[in-house]
Amino acid sequence: MCSAEPINCFPVLVNILSNTFLRLFNSTARIRVWSEPFYSTQSPEVKGDIFFICLSYMLILAAGLPPHFAMSSMEDHKVKS
């Protein structure tokens, strides 16, 4: 009924148990459980905003890394390692 991965198996297990308990109590209701491990949006504007935020973060990170390596080299030079 489910794959061996816990992210897929746990919702299926909860669904089976909850529906079994409902049937034991003579209920006609059913509980449906699903798993979406990744956030998905249908709006292209939101996707564009998320892409722009991630791109900006990566550009800031890329701009900050070379000075970090340069400072590390300067510290090595000062202590004559």
PDB file of N, CA, C and O in Angstrom:
ATOM      1  N   MET A   1       0.807  -1.205   0.000  1.00  0.00           N
ATOM      2  CA  MET A   1       0.000   0.000   0.000  1.00  0.00           C
ATOM      3  C   MET A   1       0.844   1.260   0.000  1.00  0.00           C
ATOM      4  O   MET A   1       0.387   2.313  -0.445  1.00  0.00           O
ATOM      5  N   CYS A   2       2.074   1.164   0.495  1.00  0.00           N
ATOM      6  CA  CYS A   2       2.935   2.350   0.500  1.00  0.00           C
ATOM      7  C   CYS A   2       4.371   1.909   0.298  1.00  0.00           C
ATOM      8  O   CYS A   2       4.718   0.742   0.477  1.00  0.00           O
ATOM      9  N   SER A   3       5.194   2.871  -0.078  1.00  0.00           N
ATOM     10  CA  SER A   3       6.605   2.547  -0.242  1.00  0.00           C
ATOM     11  C   SER A   3       7.264   2.489   1.134  1.00  0.00           C
ATOM     12  O   SER A   3       6.639   2.796   2.149  1.00  0.00           O
ATOM     13  N   ALA A   4       8.512   2.099   1.151  1.00  0.00           N
ATOM     14  CA  ALA A   4       9.215   1.924   2.421  1.00  0.00           C
ATOM     15  C   ALA A   4       9.659   3.250   3.035  1.00  0.00           C
ATOM     16  O   ALA A   4      10.153   3.267   4.163  1.00  0.00           O
ATOM     17  N   GLU A   5       9.493   4.348   2.323  1.00  0.00           N
ATOM     18  CA  GLU A   5       9.920   5.638   2.851  1.00  0.00           C
ATOM     19  C   GLU A   5       8.932   6.128   3.905  1.00  0.00           C
ATOM     20  O   GLU A   5       7.722   6.058   3.688  1.00  0.00           O
ATOM     21  N   PRO A   6       9.423   6.622   5.042  1.00  0.00           N
ATOM     22  CA  PRO A   6       8.518   7.058   6.107  1.00  0.00           C
ATOM     23  C   PRO A   6       7.635   8.237   5.706  1.00  0.00           C
ATOM     24  O   PRO A   6       6.521   8.369   6.213  1.00  0.00           O
ATOM     25  N   ILE A   7       8.111   9.092   4.808  1.00  0.00           N
ATOM     26  CA  ILE A   7       7.311  10.264   4.429  1.00  0.00           C
ATOM     27  C   ILE A   7       6.053   9.850   3.685  1.00  0.00           C
ATOM     28  O   ILE A   7       5.051  10.564   3.715  1.00  0.00           O
ATOM     29  N   ASN A   8       6.095   8.696   3.014  1.00  0.00           N
ATOM     30  CA  ASN A   8       4.918   8.195   2.309  1.00  0.00           C
ATOM     31  C   ASN A   8       4.102   7.236   3.155  1.00  0.00           C
ATOM     32  O   ASN A   8       2.878   7.199   3.032  1.00  0.00           O
ATOM     33  N   CYS A   9       4.744   6.467   4.001  1.00  0.00           N
ATOM     34  CA  CYS A   9       4.075   5.397   4.722  1.00  0.00           C
ATOM     35  C   CYS A   9       3.252   5.913   5.904  1.00  0.00           C
ATOM     36  O   CYS A   9       2.179   5.373   6.172  1.00  0.00           O
ATOM     37  N   PHE A  10       3.717   6.933   6.616  1.00  0.00           N
ATOM     38  CA  PHE A  10       3.013   7.401   7.800  1.00  0.00           C
ATOM     39  C   PHE A  10       1.617   7.945   7.499  1.00  0.00           C
ATOM     40  O   PHE A  10       0.676   7.575   8.201  1.00  0.00           O
ATOM     41  N   PRO A  11       1.430   8.811   6.482  1.00  0.00           N
ATOM     42  CA  PRO A  11       0.066   9.260   6.185  1.00  0.00           C
ATOM     43  C   PRO A  11      -0.867   8.131   5.783  1.00  0.00           C
ATOM     44  O   PRO A  11      -2.052   8.167   6.113  1.00  0.00           O
ATOM     45  N   VAL A  12      -0.359   7.131   5.080  1.00  0.00           N
ATOM     46  CA  VAL A  12      -1.196   5.996   4.694  1.00  0.00           C
ATOM     47  C   VAL A  12      -1.594   5.204   5.934  1.00  0.00           C
ATOM     48  O   VAL A  12      -2.743   4.778   6.055  1.00  0.00           O
ATOM     49  N   LEU A  13      -0.659   5.003   6.852  1.00  0.00           N
ATOM     50  CA  LEU A  13      -0.959   4.299   8.090  1.00  0.00           C
ATOM     51  C   LEU A  13      -2.011   5.040   8.915  1.00  0.00           C
ATOM     52  O   LEU A  13      -2.936   4.422   9.442  1.00  0.00           O
ATOM     53  N   VAL A  14      -1.871   6.361   9.027  1.00  0.00           N
ATOM     54  CA  VAL A  14      -2.858   7.167   9.760  1.00  0.00           C
ATOM     55  C   VAL A  14      -4.220   7.051   9.094  1.00  0.00           C
ATOM     56  O   VAL A  14      -5.232   6.944   9.786  1.00  0.00           O
ATOM     57  N   ASN A  15      -4.266   7.070   7.798  1.00  0.00           N
ATOM     58  CA  ASN A  15      -5.525   6.961   7.070  1.00  0.00           C
ATOM     59  C   ASN A  15      -6.194   5.606   7.328  1.00  0.00           C
ATOM     60  O   ASN A  15      -7.396   5.545   7.585  1.00  0.00           O
ATOM     61  N   ILE A  16      -5.428   4.540   7.260  1.00  0.00           N
ATOM     62  CA  ILE A  16      -5.985   3.207   7.486  1.00  0.00           C
ATOM     63  C   ILE A  16      -6.522   3.077   8.910  1.00  0.00           C
ATOM     64  O   ILE A  16      -7.629   2.581   9.119  1.00  0.00           O
ATOM     65  N   LEU A  17      -5.736   3.525   9.883  1.00  0.00           N
ATOM     66  CA  LEU A  17      -6.173   3.419  11.282  1.00  0.00           C
ATOM     67  C   LEU A  17      -7.405   4.270  11.568  1.00  0.00           C
ATOM     68  O   LEU A  17      -8.336   3.807  12.228  1.00  0.00           O
ATOM     69  N   SER A  18      -7.420   5.493  11.084  1.00  0.00           N
ATOM     70  CA  SER A  18      -8.555   6.371  11.371  1.00  0.00           C
ATOM     71  C   SER A  18      -9.833   5.857  10.718  1.00  0.00           C
ATOM     72  O   SER A  18     -10.899   5.898  11.333  1.00  0.00           O
ATOM     73  N   ASN A  19      -9.741   5.383   9.501  1.00  0.00           N
ATOM     74  CA  ASN A  19     -10.928   4.841   8.844  1.00  0.00           C
ATOM     75  C   ASN A  19     -11.390   3.539   9.498  1.00  0.00           C
ATOM     76  O   ASN A  19     -12.587   3.253   9.528  1.00  0.00           O
ATOM     77  N   THR A  20     -10.458   2.755  10.017  1.00  0.00           N
ATOM     78  CA  THR A  20     -10.836   1.537  10.743  1.00  0.00           C
ATOM     79  C   THR A  20     -11.594   1.880  12.015  1.00  0.00           C
ATOM     80  O   THR A  20     -12.609   1.255  12.323  1.00  0.00           O
ATOM     81  N   PHE A  21     -11.106   2.874  12.755  1.00  0.00           N
ATOM     82  CA  PHE A  21     -11.808   3.283  13.976  1.00  0.00           C
ATOM     83  C   PHE A  21     -13.179   3.863  13.667  1.00  0.00           C
ATOM     84  O   PHE A  21     -14.129   3.644  14.419  1.00  0.00           O
ATOM     85  N   LEU A  22     -13.291   4.592  12.581  1.00  0.00           N
ATOM     86  CA  LEU A  22     -14.605   5.126  12.208  1.00  0.00           C
ATOM     87  C   LEU A  22     -15.584   4.005  11.874  1.00  0.00           C
ATOM     88  O   LEU A  22     -16.755   4.070  12.246  1.00  0.00           O
ATOM     89  N   ARG A  23     -15.108   2.980  11.174  1.00  0.00           N
ATOM     90  CA  ARG A  23     -15.993   1.857  10.843  1.00  0.00           C
ATOM     91  C   ARG A  23     -16.393   1.068  12.087  1.00  0.00           C
ATOM     92  O   ARG A  23     -17.504   0.544  12.160  1.00  0.00           O
ATOM     93  N   LEU A  24     -15.480   0.983  13.074  1.00  0.00           N
ATOM     94  CA  LEU A  24     -15.812   0.286  14.318  1.00  0.00           C
ATOM     95  C   LEU A  24     -16.949   0.976  15.076  1.00  0.00           C
ATOM     96  O   LEU A  24     -17.751   0.330  15.751  1.00  0.00           O
ATOM     97  N   PHE A  25     -16.995   2.302  14.946  1.00  0.00           N
ATOM     98  CA  PHE A  25     -18.041   3.069  15.627  1.00  0.00           C
ATOM     99  C   PHE A  25     -19.257   3.304  14.733  1.00  0.00           C
ATOM    100  O   PHE A  25     -20.066   4.190  15.009  1.00  0.00           O
ATOM    101  N   ASN A  26     -19.393   2.517  13.664  1.00  0.00           N
ATOM    102  CA  ASN A  26     -20.538   2.562  12.745  1.00  0.00           C
ATOM    103  C   ASN A  26     -20.752   3.948  12.140  1.00  0.00           C
ATOM    104  O   ASN A  26     -21.883   4.427  12.056  1.00  0.00           O
ATOM    105  N   SER A  27     -19.694   4.571  11.733  1.00  0.00           N
ATOM    106  CA  SER A  27     -19.797   5.889  11.101  1.00  0.00           C
ATOM    107  C   SER A  27     -19.662   5.736   9.585  1.00  0.00           C
ATOM    108  O   SER A  27     -18.956   4.854   9.097  1.00  0.00           O
ATOM    109  N   THR A  28     -20.341   6.596   8.863  1.00  0.00           N
ATOM    110  CA  THR A  28     -20.229   6.566   7.401  1.00  0.00           C
ATOM    111  C   THR A  28     -19.191   7.570   6.904  1.00  0.00           C
ATOM    112  O   THR A  28     -18.880   7.604   5.713  1.00  0.00           O
ATOM    113  N   ALA A  29     -18.661   8.379   7.802  1.00  0.00           N
ATOM    114  CA  ALA A  29     -17.654   9.379   7.413  1.00  0.00           C
ATOM    115  C   ALA A  29     -16.325   8.694   7.125  1.00  0.00           C
ATOM    116  O   ALA A  29     -16.044   7.603   7.623  1.00  0.00           O
ATOM    117  N   ARG A  30     -15.529   9.353   6.320  1.00  0.00           N
ATOM    118  CA  ARG A  30     -14.199   8.849   6.004  1.00  0.00           C
ATOM    119  C   ARG A  30     -13.206   9.973   6.163  1.00  0.00           C
ATOM    120  O   ARG A  30     -13.535  11.136   5.931  1.00  0.00           O
ATOM    121  N   ILE A  31     -11.999   9.638   6.556  1.00  0.00           N
ATOM    122  CA  ILE A  31     -10.916  10.612   6.687  1.00  0.00           C
ATOM    123  C   ILE A  31      -9.927  10.354   5.572  1.00  0.00           C
ATOM    124  O   ILE A  31      -9.513   9.221   5.331  1.00  0.00           O
ATOM    125  N   ARG A  32      -9.562  11.416   4.906  1.00  0.00           N
ATOM    126  CA  ARG A  32      -8.605  11.317   3.808  1.00  0.00           C
ATOM    127  C   ARG A  32      -7.317  12.009   4.212  1.00  0.00           C
ATOM    128  O   ARG A  32      -7.354  13.151   4.671  1.00  0.00           O
ATOM    129  N   VAL A  33      -6.185  11.353   4.056  1.00  0.00           N
ATOM    130  CA  VAL A  33      -4.882  11.890   4.437  1.00  0.00           C
ATOM    131  C   VAL A  33      -3.988  11.868   3.211  1.00  0.00           C
ATOM    132  O   VAL A  33      -3.988  10.896   2.456  1.00  0.00           O
ATOM    133  N   TRP A  34      -3.230  12.928   3.009  1.00  0.00           N
ATOM    134  CA  TRP A  34      -2.286  12.962   1.900  1.00  0.00           C
ATOM    135  C   TRP A  34      -1.013  13.640   2.354  1.00  0.00           C
ATOM    136  O   TRP A  34      -0.985  14.325   3.376  1.00  0.00           O
ATOM    137  N   SER A  35       0.028  13.442   1.592  1.00  0.00           N
ATOM    138  CA  SER A  35       1.346  13.969   1.936  1.00  0.00           C
ATOM    139  C   SER A  35       1.902  14.731   0.746  1.00  0.00           C
ATOM    140  O   SER A  35       1.982  14.208  -0.366  1.00  0.00           O
ATOM    141  N   GLU A  36       2.283  15.971   0.995  1.00  0.00           N
ATOM    142  CA  GLU A  36       2.977  16.772  -0.008  1.00  0.00           C
ATOM    143  C   GLU A  36       4.264  17.275   0.618  1.00  0.00           C
ATOM    144  O   GLU A  36       4.246  18.278   1.332  1.00  0.00           O
ATOM    145  N   PRO A  37       5.384  16.603   0.370  1.00  0.00           N
ATOM    146  CA  PRO A  37       6.618  17.007   1.029  1.00  0.00           C
ATOM    147  C   PRO A  37       7.166  18.344   0.538  1.00  0.00           C
ATOM    148  O   PRO A  37       7.936  18.989   1.250  1.00  0.00           O
ATOM    149  N   PHE A  38       6.782  18.771  -0.670  1.00  0.00           N
ATOM    150  CA  PHE A  38       7.281  20.019  -1.205  1.00  0.00           C
ATOM    151  C   PHE A  38       6.134  20.992  -1.398  1.00  0.00           C
ATOM    152  O   PHE A  38       5.059  20.621  -1.870  1.00  0.00           O
ATOM    153  N   TYR A  39       6.373  22.237  -1.027  1.00  0.00           N
ATOM    154  CA  TYR A  39       5.361  23.266  -1.170  1.00  0.00           C
ATOM    155  C   TYR A  39       5.186  23.578  -2.652  1.00  0.00           C
ATOM    156  O   TYR A  39       6.162  23.856  -3.348  1.00  0.00           O
ATOM    157  N   SER A  40       3.964  23.534  -3.129  1.00  0.00           N
ATOM    158  CA  SER A  40       3.720  23.823  -4.531  1.00  0.00           C
ATOM    159  C   SER A  40       2.723  24.970  -4.650  1.00  0.00           C
ATOM    160  O   SER A  40       1.735  25.029  -3.917  1.00  0.00           O
ATOM    161  N   THR A  41       2.990  25.863  -5.566  1.00  0.00           N
ATOM    162  CA  THR A  41       2.087  26.984  -5.797  1.00  0.00           C
ATOM    163  C   THR A  41       1.609  26.947  -7.234  1.00  0.00           C
ATOM    164  O   THR A  41       2.315  26.468  -8.122  1.00  0.00           O
ATOM    165  N   GLN A  42       0.429  27.446  -7.454  1.00  0.00           N
ATOM    166  CA  GLN A  42      -0.119  27.496  -8.796  1.00  0.00           C
ATOM    167  C   GLN A  42       0.076  28.869  -9.428  1.00  0.00           C
ATOM    168  O   GLN A  42      -0.017  29.012 -10.647  1.00  0.00           O
ATOM    169  N   SER A  43       0.343  29.871  -8.610  1.00  0.00           N
ATOM    170  CA  SER A  43       0.449  31.238  -9.100  1.00  0.00           C
ATOM    171  C   SER A  43       1.847  31.510  -9.658  1.00  0.00           C
ATOM    172  O   SER A  43       2.835  31.294  -8.955  1.00  0.00           O
ATOM    173  N   PRO A  44       1.953  31.980 -10.907  1.00  0.00           N
ATOM    174  CA  PRO A  44       3.283  32.293 -11.450  1.00  0.00           C
ATOM    175  C   PRO A  44       3.927  33.487 -10.759  1.00  0.00           C
ATOM    176  O   PRO A  44       5.154  33.583 -10.719  1.00  0.00           O
ATOM    177  N   GLU A  45       3.113  34.413 -10.206  1.00  0.00           N
ATOM    178  CA  GLU A  45       3.684  35.567  -9.510  1.00  0.00           C
ATOM    179  C   GLU A  45       4.433  35.124  -8.258  1.00  0.00           C
ATOM    180  O   GLU A  45       5.515  35.628  -7.960  1.00  0.00           O
ATOM    181  N   VAL A  46       3.847  34.175  -7.530  1.00  0.00           N
ATOM    182  CA  VAL A  46       4.493  33.693  -6.305  1.00  0.00           C
ATOM    183  C   VAL A  46       5.769  32.945  -6.656  1.00  0.00           C
ATOM    184  O   VAL A  46       6.781  33.089  -5.970  1.00  0.00           O
ATOM    185  N   LYS A  47       5.733  32.148  -7.719  1.00  0.00           N
ATOM    186  CA  LYS A  47       6.936  31.432  -8.144  1.00  0.00           C
ATOM    187  C   LYS A  47       8.030  32.408  -8.540  1.00  0.00           C
ATOM    188  O   LYS A  47       9.199  32.193  -8.222  1.00  0.00           O
ATOM    189  N   GLY A  48       7.660  33.481  -9.232  1.00  0.00           N
ATOM    190  CA  GLY A  48       8.631  34.494  -9.621  1.00  0.00           C
ATOM    191  C   GLY A  48       9.219  35.204  -8.414  1.00  0.00           C
ATOM    192  O   GLY A  48      10.415  35.493  -8.381  1.00  0.00           O
ATOM    193  N   ASP A  49       8.374  35.490  -7.408  1.00  0.00           N
ATOM    194  CA  ASP A  49       8.860  36.138  -6.192  1.00  0.00           C
ATOM    195  C   ASP A  49       9.830  35.228  -5.438  1.00  0.00           C
ATOM    196  O   ASP A  49      10.871  35.682  -4.962  1.00  0.00           O
ATOM    197  N   ILE A  50       9.491  33.963  -5.332  1.00  0.00           N
ATOM    198  CA  ILE A  50      10.371  33.019  -4.634  1.00  0.00           C
ATOM    199  C   ILE A  50      11.689  32.885  -5.380  1.00  0.00           C
ATOM    200  O   ILE A  50      12.749  32.835  -4.757  1.00  0.00           O
ATOM    201  N   PHE A  51      11.637  32.827  -6.709  1.00  0.00           N
ATOM    202  CA  PHE A  51      12.861  32.741  -7.501  1.00  0.00           C
ATOM    203  C   PHE A  51      13.722  33.976  -7.298  1.00  0.00           C
ATOM    204  O   PHE A  51      14.938  33.862  -7.150  1.00  0.00           O
ATOM    205  N   PHE A  52      13.101  35.175  -7.288  1.00  0.00           N
ATOM    206  CA  PHE A  52      13.860  36.410  -7.119  1.00  0.00           C
ATOM    207  C   PHE A  52      14.510  36.476  -5.738  1.00  0.00           C
ATOM    208  O   PHE A  52      15.655  36.909  -5.611  1.00  0.00           O
ATOM    209  N   ILE A  53      13.794  36.055  -4.720  1.00  0.00           N
ATOM    210  CA  ILE A  53      14.350  36.062  -3.363  1.00  0.00           C
ATOM    211  C   ILE A  53      15.531  35.101  -3.267  1.00  0.00           C
ATOM    212  O   ILE A  53      16.563  35.444  -2.689  1.00  0.00           O
ATOM    213  N   CYS A  54      15.388  33.902  -3.828  1.00  0.00           N
ATOM    214  CA  CYS A  54      16.481  32.927  -3.798  1.00  0.00           C
ATOM    215  C   CYS A  54      17.686  33.413  -4.600  1.00  0.00           C
ATOM    216  O   CYS A  54      18.829  33.247  -4.176  1.00  0.00           O
ATOM    217  N   LEU A  55      17.424  34.013  -5.757  1.00  0.00           N
ATOM    218  CA  LEU A  55      18.513  34.534  -6.576  1.00  0.00           C
ATOM    219  C   LEU A  55      19.245  35.660  -5.858  1.00  0.00           C
ATOM    220  O   LEU A  55      20.475  35.713  -5.878  1.00  0.00           O
ATOM    221  N   SER A  56      18.502  36.556  -5.227  1.00  0.00           N
ATOM    222  CA  SER A  56      19.128  37.654  -4.473  1.00  0.00           C
ATOM    223  C   SER A  56      19.983  37.114  -3.339  1.00  0.00           C
ATOM    224  O   SER A  56      21.101  37.581  -3.121  1.00  0.00           O
ATOM    225  N   TYR A  57      19.458  36.131  -2.618  1.00  0.00           N
ATOM    226  CA  TYR A  57      20.220  35.541  -1.514  1.00  0.00           C
ATOM    227  C   TYR A  57      21.511  34.905  -2.026  1.00  0.00           C
ATOM    228  O   TYR A  57      22.567  35.069  -1.417  1.00  0.00           O
ATOM    229  N   MET A  58      21.430  34.180  -3.142  1.00  0.00           N
ATOM    230  CA  MET A  58      22.622  33.540  -3.688  1.00  0.00           C
ATOM    231  C   MET A  58      23.650  34.562  -4.166  1.00  0.00           C
ATOM    232  O   MET A  58      24.853  34.352  -4.009  1.00  0.00           O
ATOM    233  N   LEU A  59      23.183  35.665  -4.748  1.00  0.00           N
ATOM    234  CA  LEU A  59      24.121  36.703  -5.190  1.00  0.00           C
ATOM    235  C   LEU A  59      24.809  37.375  -4.005  1.00  0.00           C
ATOM    236  O   LEU A  59      26.004  37.665  -4.063  1.00  0.00           O
ATOM    237  N   ILE A  60      24.063  37.622  -2.935  1.00  0.00           N
ATOM    238  CA  ILE A  60      24.672  38.209  -1.735  1.00  0.00           C
ATOM    239  C   ILE A  60      25.669  37.230  -1.127  1.00  0.00           C
ATOM    240  O   ILE A  60      26.751  37.630  -0.698  1.00  0.00           O
ATOM    241  N   LEU A  61      25.309  35.953  -1.088  1.00  0.00           N
ATOM    242  CA  LEU A  61      26.203  34.932  -0.554  1.00  0.00           C
ATOM    243  C   LEU A  61      27.463  34.824  -1.408  1.00  0.00           C
ATOM    244  O   LEU A  61      28.565  34.709  -0.873  1.00  0.00           O
ATOM    245  N   ALA A  62      27.309  34.859  -2.728  1.00  0.00           N
ATOM    246  CA  ALA A  62      28.458  34.758  -3.626  1.00  0.00           C
ATOM    247  C   ALA A  62      29.361  35.979  -3.495  1.00  0.00           C
ATOM    248  O   ALA A  62      30.577  35.872  -3.657  1.00  0.00           O
ATOM    249  N   ALA A  63      28.774  37.137  -3.204  1.00  0.00           N
ATOM    250  CA  ALA A  63      29.592  38.338  -3.032  1.00  0.00           C
ATOM    251  C   ALA A  63      30.330  38.325  -1.703  1.00  0.00           C
ATOM    252  O   ALA A  63      31.360  38.986  -1.570  1.00  0.00           O
ATOM    253  N   GLY A  64      29.834  37.596  -0.725  1.00  0.00           N
ATOM    254  CA  GLY A  64      30.465  37.588   0.591  1.00  0.00           C
ATOM    255  C   GLY A  64      31.519  36.523   0.778  1.00  0.00           C
ATOM    256  O   GLY A  64      32.334  36.624   1.695  1.00  0.00           O
ATOM    257  N   LEU A  65      31.528  35.503  -0.065  1.00  0.00           N
ATOM    258  CA  LEU A  65      32.487  34.424   0.128  1.00  0.00           C
ATOM    259  C   LEU A  65      33.935  34.784  -0.222  1.00  0.00           C
ATOM    260  O   LEU A  65      34.823  34.433   0.555  1.00  0.00           O
ATOM    261  N   PRO A  66      34.234  35.458  -1.337  1.00  0.00           N
ATOM    262  CA  PRO A  66      35.642  35.757  -1.636  1.00  0.00           C
ATOM    263  C   PRO A  66      36.345  36.588  -0.563  1.00  0.00           C
ATOM    264  O   PRO A  66      37.497  36.291  -0.245  1.00  0.00           O
ATOM    265  N   PRO A  67      35.707  37.624   0.017  1.00  0.00           N
ATOM    266  CA  PRO A  67      36.399  38.334   1.104  1.00  0.00           C
ATOM    267  C   PRO A  67      36.678  37.438   2.312  1.00  0.00           C
ATOM    268  O   PRO A  67      37.682  37.616   3.003  1.00  0.00           O
ATOM    269  N   HIS A  68      35.796  36.487   2.562  1.00  0.00           N
ATOM    270  CA  HIS A  68      36.020  35.559   3.675  1.00  0.00           C
ATOM    271  C   HIS A  68      37.290  34.744   3.442  1.00  0.00           C
ATOM    272  O   HIS A  68      38.095  34.569   4.357  1.00  0.00           O
ATOM    273  N   PHE A  69      37.467  34.246   2.218  1.00  0.00           N
ATOM    274  CA  PHE A  69      38.680  33.483   1.912  1.00  0.00           C
ATOM    275  C   PHE A  69      39.912  34.384   1.930  1.00  0.00           C
ATOM    276  O   PHE A  69      40.988  33.952   2.345  1.00  0.00           O
ATOM    277  N   ALA A  70      39.765  35.615   1.491  1.00  0.00           N
ATOM    278  CA  ALA A  70      40.901  36.540   1.503  1.00  0.00           C
ATOM    279  C   ALA A  70      41.321  36.854   2.933  1.00  0.00           C
ATOM    280  O   ALA A  70      42.515  36.913   3.226  1.00  0.00           O
ATOM    281  N   MET A  71      40.355  37.056   3.827  1.00  0.00           N
ATOM    282  CA  MET A  71      40.689  37.343   5.224  1.00  0.00           C
ATOM    283  C   MET A  71      41.360  36.130   5.869  1.00  0.00           C
ATOM    284  O   MET A  71      42.254  36.279   6.702  1.00  0.00           O
ATOM    285  N   SER A  72      40.930  34.951   5.487  1.00  0.00           N
ATOM    286  CA  SER A  72      41.561  33.745   6.014  1.00  0.00           C
ATOM    287  C   SER A  72      43.015  33.682   5.578  1.00  0.00           C
ATOM    288  O   SER A  72      43.881  33.305   6.367  1.00  0.00           O
ATOM    289  N   SER A  73      43.290  34.043   4.349  1.00  0.00           N
ATOM    290  CA  SER A  73      44.666  34.037   3.861  1.00  0.00           C
ATOM    291  C   SER A  73      45.498  35.098   4.558  1.00  0.00           C
ATOM    292  O   SER A  73      46.678  34.880   4.834  1.00  0.00           O
ATOM    293  N   MET A  74      44.893  36.247   4.844  1.00  0.00           N
ATOM    294  CA  MET A  74      45.630  37.313   5.539  1.00  0.00           C
ATOM    295  C   MET A  74      45.957  36.882   6.973  1.00  0.00           C
ATOM    296  O   MET A  74      47.042  37.177   7.475  1.00  0.00           O
ATOM    297  N   GLU A  75      45.032  36.192   7.628  1.00  0.00           N
ATOM    298  CA  GLU A  75      45.325  35.702   8.992  1.00  0.00           C
ATOM    299  C   GLU A  75      46.461  34.680   8.946  1.00  0.00           C
ATOM    300  O   GLU A  75      47.332  34.678   9.815  1.00  0.00           O
ATOM    301  N   ASP A  76      46.451  33.829   7.951  1.00  0.00           N
ATOM    302  CA  ASP A  76      47.539  32.850   7.814  1.00  0.00           C
ATOM    303  C   ASP A  76      48.869  33.551   7.592  1.00  0.00           C
ATOM    304  O   ASP A  76      49.901  33.131   8.115  1.00  0.00           O
ATOM    305  N   HIS A  77      48.834  34.630   6.806  1.00  0.00           N
ATOM    306  CA  HIS A  77      50.065  35.382   6.530  1.00  0.00           C
ATOM    307  C   HIS A  77      50.553  36.071   7.795  1.00  0.00           C
ATOM    308  O   HIS A  77      51.760  36.121   8.028  1.00  0.00           O
ATOM    309  N   LYS A  78      49.651  36.607   8.626  1.00  0.00           N
ATOM    310  CA  LYS A  78      50.046  37.305   9.855  1.00  0.00           C
ATOM    311  C   LYS A  78      50.692  36.362  10.874  1.00  0.00           C
ATOM    312  O   LYS A  78      51.658  36.734  11.540  1.00  0.00           O
ATOM    313  N   VAL A  79      50.169  35.169  10.990  1.00  0.00           N
ATOM    314  CA  VAL A  79      50.711  34.232  11.965  1.00  0.00           C
ATOM    315  C   VAL A  79      51.844  33.393  11.370  1.00  0.00           C
ATOM    316  O   VAL A  79      52.415  32.537  12.046  1.00  0.00           O
ATOM    317  N   LYS A  80      52.161  33.648  10.100  1.00  0.00           N
ATOM    318  CA  LYS A  80      53.249  32.986   9.378  1.00  0.00           C
ATOM    319  C   LYS A  80      53.088  31.461   9.399  1.00  0.00           C
ATOM    320  O   LYS A  80      54.023  30.718   9.699  1.00  0.00           O
ATOM    321  N   SER A  81      51.865  31.024   9.067  1.00  0.00           N
ATOM    322  CA  SER A  81      51.639  29.580   9.037  1.00  0.00           C
ATOM    323  C   SER A  81      52.015  29.001   7.684  1.00  0.00           C
ATOM    324  O   SER A  81      51.891  27.795   7.472  1.00  0.00           O
TER     325      SER A  81
END
